[in-house]
């Protein structure tokens, strides 16, 4: 397994976070049921109410591609289109450390930084 991570930063139109939040929570819950989705975290900061940050980890790039093709992602993407001012996506394809070393090994990743 070679973990594949995705970081997404949403900047919402002013005042849209209350509409966006339940949609992204539902998206996270649905994504976590997908085969190959290991982590789907939604982060926010009260001092930046119009921004949300996602951290997603998949077993492989193919698992992420399947996520993008899923019905629930397509519906989410259409539902939030008018709420989002900008969206940036970064992918990360090599884990130097993944999970807790005492509880998980990732044979295809580089050794832990510890």
MODA-V175861 format. One record per backbone hydrogen bond with DSSP energy under -0.5 kcal/mol. CO is the residue of the C=O (numbers start at 0). NH is the residue of the N-H. E is the energy in kcal/mol with one decimal. If there is no record, write none. Layout:
# MODA-V175861
[[CO;NH;E] [CO;NH;E]]
This chain:
# MODA-V175861
[[0;2;-0.5] [0;107;-0.7] [3;57;-3.1] [4;91;-2.9] [5;55;-2.7] [6;89;-2.7] [7;9;-0.5] [7;53;-3.0] [8;87;-2.3] [9;11;-0.6] [9;51;-2.1] [10;84;-2.5] [10;85;-2.1] [12;15;-1.9] [15;18;-0.7] [15;19;-2.3] [16;20;-2.8] [17;21;-0.6] [18;22;-0.7] [19;23;-2.4] [20;24;-2.2] [21;25;-2.0] [22;26;-2.1] [23;27;-2.4] [24;28;-2.3] [25;29;-2.5] [26;30;-2.6] [27;31;-2.2] [29;32;-1.1] [30;33;-1.8] [33;36;-1.6] [35;37;-0.8] [35;58;-2.6] [38;56;-2.3] [40;42;-0.5] [40;54;-2.2] [42;52;-2.7] [44;47;-2.8] [45;48;-0.6] [47;50;-1.8] [49;11;-3.5] [51;9;-3.0] [52;42;-3.6] [53;7;-1.9] [54;40;-2.9] [55;5;-2.8] [56;37;-2.7] [56;38;-1.8] [57;3;-2.6] [58;1;-0.9] [59;63;-1.6] [60;64;-2.4] [61;65;-2.2] [62;66;-1.9] [63;67;-2.3] [64;68;-1.2] [65;69;-0.7] [66;69;-1.1] [69;73;-2.3] [70;74;-2.6] [71;75;-2.3] [72;76;-3.0] [73;77;-1.9] [74;78;-2.3] [75;79;-2.0] [76;80;-0.7] [79;82;-1.7] [79;83;-1.4] [82;12;-2.7] [85;10;-2.8] [87;8;-2.4] [89;6;-2.9] [91;4;-3.0] [93;95;-0.6] [94;109;-1.4] [98;100;-0.6] [99;102;-2.0] [99;103;-1.8] [105;108;-1.7]]
